[in-house]
Amino acid sequence: MKKKSFWAFIALHFMVAIYSVCGILSKLAVRHSFLSIKFCLFYGLIILSLLIYAIGWQQVIKRVELTAAYSAKAATVIWGLVWGMVFFHEKLTLLRAVGIILVFAGLIVYFSVGKDKSGEDER
């Protein structure tokens, strides 16, 4: 992996992590009364994180193949499980662990496919 593509890959997963934060903020928002200060604060943070994500995503897809970018969005599932365990003390069950392993294995398989000798993408 070239240095430029490595940093694009890191940025891609950073954007996916930002996108997954919206789930946390949503869950925190529904704990408060509709249109209360805290409710509006959390929804404002959701809109802000989606704005950051939208701008960052556009920058990332300039540097990464579109198929690779959308494949990496599967990592949102992994981030969601991690955030649930960290912020909401949710349990990691056997089925969730298997799901994480399957998603992670799929990402590894997809991104481990290299280019052939002619420079064409094997995917």
N, C-alpha and C positions, 0 to 999 in steps of 0.2 A: 504494500500500500504506500503510495507516494505521500510525502509530508502534507501536501495541500489537501489530498483526499482524506488523510487522517483527521485533520482539523475540521474539515467539512462534516465528517462522520461524527465527531464529538459535538459539533454545533447542532447537528441533526438530532442527536439524542438529548441534548439540552433543551431543544424546542419541544420535543416529545414530553420531557419532564415538566416543562412549564405548562403545557396543555393539560397534563394530568393533575396539576394543582387545582384546576377549576373544580374537580370533583370534591376536593377537600373543602374549598370555599363554599361550595353549594351545600354540603352537608352541615357546615357550620352556620350557614345562613338560615336554614330551615329550623334551627333550634330557637329562633327568635320570632317575635310577633311580626306579622306582615307590615311592612313599611316603618318598622321601628328604626332607630338610629343604627343599631348593630346589624339589622337585616340589610339596610341600605349600604352600610359600609362593606359588608361581605360581597354584596352584589356589585358594588363599585369595583372592588378588588378583582372580581371575576371578569368584568369588562376590561379592566386594565391588563390583566394577565392574557386575555384573549387578543388584545391589541398588540402586546409585545410578541405573542406567539405568531400572529398574522404577519407582522413585519419580518420577524426572524425567519419564519417559514419561507417567505418569498425570497429572502437572501440565500437560504440554504438550498432551495431547489434550483437556483442558478448554478450551483456548484456540484450538485449530486444528481444522478439520474433519477427521473421521476419514479420509476418502478422501485428503485432502492429506497427512496424517501418514503413512499407509501408502505413499503414492506416494514420499514423501521417503526411505523406507527403502531405495530403490534406490541411494541414494548410498553405502550400505554397501559396494557393489562398488568404487566409486571410492576410498573410504577404505582398503579392503583392499589395493588396488594401491599406493596411496601408502605405506602402512605397510610393505608388502613391499619397496618400493624403498629406503625410509629405513632400516629396521632390519635387513633381511636381504639387502640389496644385490641384489635381484632385478632383472632387466632389463625394461625397457619395450619389449615387442615391438610390431610393427605391429598384430597382432590385438588386443592389450590396449589399445593407443591407440585403435583403432577402437571397441572396447567402451566405453571411457571416454567418447568423443565421443557415442556413441549414448545412453548412460545420461544424460549431461549434457543432450543435446538433448531427450530425453524429459522430463526434469525442467523444463527451460525452457519447453517447449510446454505442459506441464500447468499450471505456475504462472503463465504469462503470460495464461491465460484469465481475463478479468475478469468483473465483474458487469455485466449489462445494465441498461438505464435503470430497469427496475421493481425493481431490487435483487435479483433472482433470480440465482442462480449459473448461469452458462452451461454449466457442466460437466454 
